[in-house]
Amino acid sequence: MRSLSCCAQRPDDSLLVEFSRFCQPTEFRGVSQLCRMKYGPCVKPSKPDEPVTEGEKATFQLTPIA
């Protein structure tokens, strides 16, 4: 699968960003691992043989466009 992306601009034209939503389970789980390192064991990444969690499905990134 491909990542979905689109561009958004603030009303005052000061920032243009690209929105990318992850589509691969390995990307979802990677973000859960980063969150677990920051927030501790309360974050439970899904295992490779399990479906991804709702929180993992909601993962996205914003990248500034120069």
Helices and strands as residue ranges (DSSP letters): E 4-9, E 16-21, H 25-39, H 54-57, E 60-64
